[in-house]
Amino acid sequence: MITIEHLSKTYRKGAWALLDVSLQLDKGMTGLLGPNGAGKTTLMRILATLLTPTSGQVRVNGISLGRPEEIRQMIGYLPQHFHIYPQLTGRDYLDYVAAMKGITDRSARLKEISRLLEMVNLQEKADKKVRTYSGGMKQRLGIAQALLGSPDILIVDEPTSGLDPQERVRFRNVLTRFSIDRTVLLSTHIVADIESNCRRIAVMNKGRLAMNGSLAELQACGKGQVWEAVMSHEEFALMDPMSVVSTRTVPEGVLCRFIGAAAPVTGAFPADPTLEDGYLSLLRRDRHA
């Protein structure tokens, strides 16, 4: 469990990346959702003891950030961009990382590496050079290194960025299996990454915590805020593209979907919100607050 209380991070000249963030992360997977620049990576780097907060408290299984070595023994961390040695094989890379993590028993180390390679479906490529891996394979190798030592807590930052749909599904399934009896924090700006896997969602925007709750609560943020209208191709060509969140071609023209407090065009009708609609509605309200 991770407890975050009134956490802030301010840089020189008063620019802040986090402002008074309070959050509790229990067992299971929590999605950390927010646009680029919302403060997600800053928060995760603080939790991983790679960055010192300006103020506030963090406790990982009851241990404060003042004891970073103990916390690092409990946390597996996969940053958005992680260093990998292209000249090593996948197996040798994991062996190197395991040794760096203090797993000194070579027999036990190799046994765990084989187990993790199978978990992330890389056993057939384990003895190939990492430079030959696809982007998805490198991400799966990254999650394997984060899982070395069976940490109680896993923190992953934008793990599906750049992956094809099949790789994204496979990656999410690995995280879901791991989160059954552990705490997982999954940072993303892709709503689909959390829709079928996360028990709870925390939404960040402009360094603040905009929402913390269930998927149903986030979806409800879009109630009364979603509209659809069928427009001719000529009418659609005159629309401000920033006002339309999705489109679909229909026999009558283009079915447009909008987010807003009032009907955006004549003939628009209310629509049931999706999870993404709720997220966009929340960001819109937060932007205008």
LINTA-V282356 format. One record per backbone hydrogen bond with DSSP energy under -1.0 kcal/mol. NH is the residue of the N-H (numbers start at 1). CO is the residue of the C=O. Records with the same first field share a line. If there is no record, write none. Layout:
NH->CO, CO
This chain:
2->25
3->59
4->23
5->57
7->21
8->55
9->18
11->15
14->11
15->12
17->9
18->9
19->207
21->7
23->4
25->2
28->182
30->184
31->200
32->186
33->202
34->188
38->35
43->39
44->40
45->41
46->42
47->43
48->44
49->46
50->45
54->8
55->8
57->5
59->3
60->63
61->1
63->60
67->64
71->67
72->68
74->71
76->153
78->155
88->85
90->128
91->126
93->89
94->90
95->91
96->92
97->93
98->94
99->95
100->96
101->97
102->99
103->98
104->102
109->105
110->106
111->107
112->108
113->109
114->110
115->111
116->112
117->113
118->114
119->115
120->116
121->118
122->117
125->122
128->125
130->88
131->86
132->129
133->130
138->134
139->135
140->136
141->137
142->138
143->139
144->140
145->141
146->142
147->143
150->147
153->74
154->183
155->76
156->185
157->78
158->187
161->158
163->160
168->164
169->165
170->166
171->167
172->168
173->169
174->170
175->171
176->172
177->173
178->174
179->175
180->177
183->152
184->28
185->154
186->30
187->156
188->32
193->190
194->191
195->191
198->194
199->29
200->29
201->213
202->31
203->211
204->33
205->208
207->38
208->205
210->203
211->203
213->201
218->214
219->215
220->216
221->218
222->219
223->220
225->222
227->258
228->269
229->256
231->254
236->232
237->233
239->236
243->240
245->257
246->257
248->255
250->253
253->250
254->231
255->248
256->229
257->246
258->227
260->225
268->265
269->228
271->226
278->274
279->275
280->276
281->277
282->278
283->279
284->280
285->281
286->282
287->283
288->284
